[in-house]
Amino acid sequence: WFYCKSITEEGDDYYQPKTISVNIDGINYILKENTVEGQDEPVRTATIGQQNPKLLSGDIVIHEKVSYANKEYDVTDIFTSILDFYQDDGESSGAGAFQECAITSICLPVTIKTIPTKTFYGCQQLKSVTLPEGITTIRAGAFANCSSLEAIYLPETITYMGGNYIFRNCTSLKKVNIPNQVTSLSDELFMNSGIETFIIPQNITSIGWACFAFTHLKNIKICHKSYSDGSISFPEDIFSDISGITLIVPEGTKASLDRKSVV
């Protein structure tokens, strides 16, 4: 190394991306710069950070890019402090990015691919959510306890709705679609929600425990034309009470319907 121009010492974080937490236009972000070999400019990304519920309210629009100190960062993720860990009551520990904030609507950019656990948990004034095409994953409790949410459109790009109680206690929720690539409805998915009519498309092969418990469900339509081949399965206790529910099935299947295995 004798002929090097100079030798400079660096700390232990030399290979780690540089991060900074900052508030931009009222939203907390975690900004990151990561040096990539062969590139002159570092890769700059922004994660939507954990928000202060006492400071954030109203209608929110998240853009694809944010600027700070004359640098531009791509908004790519939403913060989560939660791993796939559940307490004794089956609920994930920790807090989500917008948990209990008094926001009334939010529009997310196409650069966001995952809605992490409890992202909007307890946002009781949230009425409107715009999820862009490109979203692939929604995790446990993402919209739980959003009691003012009346309808939500789930883009067809969603392939995974993992974890439990995603829409639990959404008491005003009347309308929601199930994307074609989603194959299962998780435990407590719509528990204590305002759903009155629900269509189970043919792509759904399993339904979790208490999925529709304590709902206002009046009509449920199953699009599967056969039950004998195991095309759809679920436990007996997906409902808390089925006495007021009308079950709608494809023409010609009523006579062969095994009530015990289906409802």
Disulfide bonds with the S-S distance in Angstrom:
none
